[in-house]
Amino acid sequence: MKTEEQEYKIVTAEDPEMLEPQADFTGEDGRDLFEHFRFVADKGQALLRIDKFLVARMEKTSRNRIQQAAEAGCIIVNGKPVKSSYKVKPLDVVSIVMDRPRYEFEILAEDIPLNIVYEDADVLVVNKPAGMVVHPGHGNYTGTLVNALAWHFKDNPDYDVNDPRMGLVHRIDKDTSGLLVIAKTPEAKTHLGKQFFNKTTKRQYVAMVWGDFEEPAGTITGNIARDPKDKLRMAVFSNPEVGKHAVTHYKVMESFGYVTVVQCILETGRTHQIRVHMRHKGHPLFNDARYGGDRILKGTTFAKYRRFVENCFETCSRQALHAKTLGFVHPRTGKQMDFDSEIPADMTALIEKWRAYRKEN
């Protein structure tokens, strides 16, 4: 039987691409929060400050760290965040929450090369390759970006890869390439987190999608939540009470008739947002197996065309999506920081193939 000290709930992704599993709570700033530990005060519990209550029940945790967690809104009693001065009462349900799911295993530092675009004492910007999972999860406990960060920071005594007050501020899917910012201090993560929440960051993606567009630019608005018919996919819902508000702005960059290269600018950042919004509009991403883009959706019935598209699938063997630019205000200096990245080789080759096909046909 579990003791109070051992009682906790493990929340992990069912699929490595589902980097935002269902949250247990929503923070006052809109963050998804996941329960890592839960304690229930017994019937005879005397009134006791919550920091003292928790330090007696958790190993290797200082009272100061618990107080910091409370200030960050990470200690919840009976469903509501409390400060460290809160007095625990009989039968109170005390939860410790974080803005990421609980890792099932200790994070191992792995010597995985990182494409570092920029680094200083506060932030690190990396260009993640397609195929790399961001967070460890079910079936992917090694080889992730977090494992690579643990190695990169192994000689930095101030960086704890397991500390939710530092690390990744946002995420992109396993098979999406592109730019990510990592916070190296609690202050940097708080500052950057507010920028993402307030939608003041700049994020531009490049994607190839199926079909042609009648208009040169537009906006897709639609709440996103997990698809009840397929828990590994997200879907757009018209009911405003279902899912999370999501807005994607797009602009046609180059049209090849059967497929189109588009620029997407995120106003919000939801799981699979561009992929699910484009599918909802009738333009699944090219070779996006999760959302039906890995088959021929537009074009002719000729065998020559079929062989051409199959060759394109082999050239870019993942959804054609790249997080090209990233902009934010530096958390310490207040200076605007803007970063750009090259479209990766597989997507560049894919675009060139369609460009040549269009000229020949």
N, C-alpha and C positions, 0 to 999 in steps of 0.2 A: 504494500500500500504506500502511496506517495505521502510524504510529509508536506507540511505547508511550504517548507523551504524548497521542495522539489516540484511543487505544483506549478506548471506553466503550460502555455499553449504554443505549439509550434505552428507557424504560418509560413508556408513555402509555396512557390509557384508550381502549378501542375505541369507547366511546359516552360522550357527555358526562354521562350519569346514573351511569355506572359509575365512581364517584369513588374506588373502592378496587380498582384492578387487582391482579392476582396479585403478591404480594410475593416478593422474592428471599430474604429472611432474616426471622427473627423475633428481636427484641431480647430481652434478659434481662428486661425489664419487660413483655413481651408485645406490644410495638409491631410493626407491619408495617414492614419496612425495604426500601427499593428501591435497587438498585445504580446509582450515577451514574458512577463511574469504576472501571476495573480495570487493574492493572499486574501483570506477571509478571516476577519477578527472573530475570536470565539465569543461565546455568550458572556463570559466573565471578564472581558477585556476592560481594563481601567483606562480612563482618558489618558492618551499619550501622544506626544508630537509625532507626526508621521515620519519625520526623518529618523527619530529614535526607533520607532516601530520597525522601519525597513532595514536599518543598519544591523539590527539584531537578527534578521532573518535572511540576509543575503551575504554570501561569502565574498571576500575580496572587494568589498564596496565601502568607501568611506562616507561619512556623514556629509562632508563637503560636496561630494559628487552627487549624492541624493538631493541635496539642496539645489544644485545646479540643474538637475533634471526637473525638479519642481518648477524652478523659474522658467524653464523652457517649455512648460506645459505638458511634460511627459509623465506626470503622476496623476492618475485619475481615481477618484473615489466615488463609487456608486454612479459612474457614468459622467462625472464632471471633474475638470481639472482643479487641483488644489495647490496651495503653496505649502512650503515646508513647515509652517507654523500650525497647519491643520491638526486638530486633535482626533485621533482615531477612536471610534466608538464601537460598542459591541455589534458584531455581524456586519460591519463595514466591508465592502468588497473593494480591495485596493489593487489597481492595475498599473503596471509600469509599461508604457508604450513608447515606440520609436517610429521614425518615419521610414523604416524599411522592415521587411519580414525578418524573422529570426533566422540566423544561419544555423543549419543543423549540425555543422561541424566547425571546428576551429579553422580560421582562414590560414592557409599555408602560403608562405611567400614563395613565388615561383619566378624564376629568371626568364620572363617573357618580354621580348623587346617591345618598347613603347615608342610610338611616333609622337614625340613631344614637340608641340608647336610653340609653347611658351611656358616659362616657370619662373616664379619668384617666391618670396617668403610666405605669400598668402594663397596663391592660386596656381593650378597646373592645368594647362589646356592640352588635350591629346586628340589625335586623329585616329579614331578606332577603325580597324579594318573590318570588313564584312566577315561574318563567321565567328566573331568573338562575342561570347555572352558577357554582359556587363556584371551582373550579380550572380554569385553561386545560388543554385536552386536545384530542384529535383532532377537528378541525372546529370547535373553539371556542377560538380563541387571543386573542380580544378580547371585551370586554363582560362579563367575569366579575367576580366579587367581588374576586378578587385584583388585577385591573386597577384597580378602583375604590379599593382600599386603597393601591395604589402612588401614586395621585393624592392621596389623603387625607394620606398621610405624606410627600409629596414635599419638604416643607420641614423634615422631621425628620431630621437627619444621623445619628441613632442607629438609624434603622429601615431595614433593607435587605429589600425584599420578596422577594429571592432567598435570604435567610438562613433555613435550616430551623429555626434555634433560636428564631425568632419567627414570628408569624402565626397561622394557624388551628389550633386545638386539636382541633376536631371538624368534621364536615361534615353537610350535609343535601342531599337530591337537588335537581336543577334545578327541578322543578315542585312541590317542597314549599316552603312559606313558613315563616318563623319566625325564632327567636332563635339567634344564634351569638355566641360569645366569641372575641376575637382577642387574643393575647398580644403586648404591645409590647416586652417584654424577654426575654432568654434565661431569666432566673430565673422570670419569670411563666409561661413556657411549660412549664418543668420542673415547677413547682408545680401548675399546672392539669392537665398531662398525668397526673400521679400521681393526682389526684382522679378523672379519668375512668377510669383504669386500675383504681383501687380501688373504683369504683362509688359514690363518695360525692357525686357531683353529682346535682342534681334536674332531671329533664327530663320534662315532661308535654306530650303531643300531643293534638290533637283531630282526629278523622277521621270521615268518613261512609263506612259500609260497606254492602254488599248483605246483605240478610236480617235476620231477627230472632234474638235470643238467648234461650235457655231460662233461662239464669242471669243475674243482675244484674251479676256480676263474675267474673273468672277470671284464670288465668295460662297463657300459651303458652310452652312450653319445647321447643326443638328446634335442633339444630346447623344452621348456615347455611353454604352453600358455593355456588359457581357451578353452575348447572344444566348438566349434561353434554349435554342436548338443545338448549339455547339459551344460548349464552355471554353474551347480553345480559341474562339473568335470573339470579336467585338461587333456591335451593330449600332445603327442609328435609330433612335426612337423619337416619334413625334410628340409623345406625351412628355410635357415639361417636367413632370415629377419623377421621370425615370431617367437614370443616368446622369452624366455630368455635361454641362454646357461646353460646346466645342465649336471653334471657328477656324476655318482654313481659307486663306486667300490664295488664289492661283493665277498664273499668267502663262500663256502659251509662248514657249521659246522657239520651237521648231516643229513643224508638222510634216509627217511622212504619209499622211492619208490614213493608213491602217493603225498607226501608232503616233503618239505625240510626246514630245519632251516638254515638260512643264516646270515652272518655278513655283514652289509652294512656300508661303510664309505663315508660320503658326502664330495665331493670336492666343491660343491655349495649348496645353501640352497633355493630351490624353493618350492612353495606351492605343497604339496602332492608328493614331488619328488620321494621318494622311492616307494610309492604306484603306481604312474603313470609309472615310469620307469620299475618296475617289471611287470606290466600289459602289457606294450609295448613289453617286451621280452617274453610274454606268460606265466608268472608266477604271477598271481594276488595274493595279500596277502590273507591268510586264513581268512575267515569271513569278508572280506572287502566289505560291501554292496554297497558302492559307485562305486567300480570298478569290480563288478561281482564275488568277491571271496566268497560270502555267499551262494553258491550252490555247489553241488558235481561236480568238474571239472575233477577229475582223480579217477580211481579205478574200482571196479567191479559193476555189476548190482544187486548183491545179496541184499536181504532185510536186512540181518544181517549187512552188510557193511554200508548200508544207515542209519540204526539205530545208528551205531557207530559214523558216521560222524555227525549226528544230535546231538548226545550227546556231541561231541566235540564242536559244535557250541554253545551249552548251557554252556559248561565249560568256554569258552573264547568268551563272547558275543560281541566282537568288533574285529576290525582288529588286528591281532597278530603282533604288532610292539612296540618296546620299545627302547627309547633313553638311551642306557646303559652307555656310557662314555662321558665325556666332558672335554676338556683340553684347557687352554688359558694362556696367560701371564698376571700376576697380573698387573693391570693398575698403581699401585703406586710403588710396590717393584721391578717389573721386573722379578719376580720369576715365573717359570713354575708351573701352578696349574693343577693337573690331578685328576678327580673324577670318581668313578665307582659306579654303583648301581646294586642291585640284580634284576634279572628278576622277575617280579611280579608273585604273586601266580596263577593267572588265566592262564598266559602263561606257567608257570612251570608245572601246572597240565595238560595242553594241550599237551606239549611235552612228558610228562610221559605216557599219554594215547597212543600216537602214537608209542612210544618206546615199550610199552607192546604189542600193536597190531602187530608190526613188528616181535617180538619174537614168538608170537603165530601163526603167519601165514607165 
